[in-house]
Amino acid sequence: MTAVAFCLLTYRPNHPSGIERSIAALTAGLRSLGHSVVVIAGGPAEPGDEAEPELVRLESVRLPRPALNADVLAALAEPGPVIAEVSRVLRERRIEVVCWGAPVWGLGYLNPAPPGVRTALMMHNKIRPGSAETWTTAMAAADVVLPASPYLVEAAAQDGWDTSAWRVVPNGVLTLPQPPDHEQREWLRRSGPLRMVSRVAPVKGQAPFLAAMPPRWDRRVEIVLAEADFEFEPGEQAAALAACREQAARRPDVVQILPALAWREVPSFFAGAAATVISSLEPETFSHTAAEALSAGTPVITFGHGYVPTLIGPAGRVVSPGSGFPGVWDALDDLLASAEGYHAASRSAPARLAAHTPEKAAEAFLAATAAAPA
């Protein structure tokens, strides 16, 4: 048995963020294989924390919600207390492997691990020029770097980073539902709603997607929008949510904005959808919601950038970014109009998740960290 710790300051159960969902799936997979897991996060405590019984809230880091990068940097300006507290937790829990969830928000650049503890650094985002210094520090300190998809390795290599020692650990999907049968799926193709699930943010593209809805569209559009405990710009979530509500008010006959779902509720929500759209304006480095839709046999429409086209394969449609959202709506129409094409996409979807069970992700994590020198 291996004792593992994950560290991410914003972690909370059911938080609408990819890194948290990745940690949750790895935690479930590791435990199912007989290993022990602790999750270290910043304070203060939040309602719902009890869903993760081994969640340790730090006294030395307390963040506002939502937090900005400046808030985190301010909280870590004097790093001595957090280094001491994290090191103490790792010693007391006899942790053998600690995985930092990000360079700053996951404490990777501080690397507060006692001697003898193997360290890993998750990579869920491309390295931007403004964050290159902290990435460099965090990667140099870690025993192994764990990108979440081959896309991240390729993007970093193109930018000149040495990726030769990186090890891809695929994200896991917490819950794999029973996909609808052919008869149910045919009803969804003919009459089912378009469903989307996303963290609310301008870069996710929900409002411009709704703005491009053609007048001919008359099916329900159900969009789950969840607010996160972080923002990149002050007020960006409120602004994005207001923009989506404004677009929904133009078509109240079809568009419904829904509140956040728990992680394990998302796949079954997608099981009741005709299709979903990944409307992100920037390339997604993975896309948990695309994976969750695939797990339910629900086809995915996406722009041709990032990792999503590779993830979905034949289980949907890929639209040139130059076609914009009108092209997305056209692709959606085409998919739903073709019974043969639609059912072929739906049938191929669940198999796309073969490497993305919690156990498969955990096995990849253990293999990558076992090979890393302590």
PyMOL commands that set and color helices and strands:
alter all, ss='L'
color gray80, all
select helices_A, chain A and resi 18-32+49-51+69-75+80-92+129-141+150-158+182-191+202-204+206-211+236-250+263-271+288-295+308-312+321-337+339-348+350-353+358-370
alter helices_A, ss='H'
color red, helices_A
select strands_A, chain A and resi 3-7+36-43+55-62+97-100+118-123+144-147+194-199+221-226+255-258+276-278+300-303+316-319
alter strands_A, ss='S'
color yellow, strands_A
deselect
rebuild
show_as cartoon
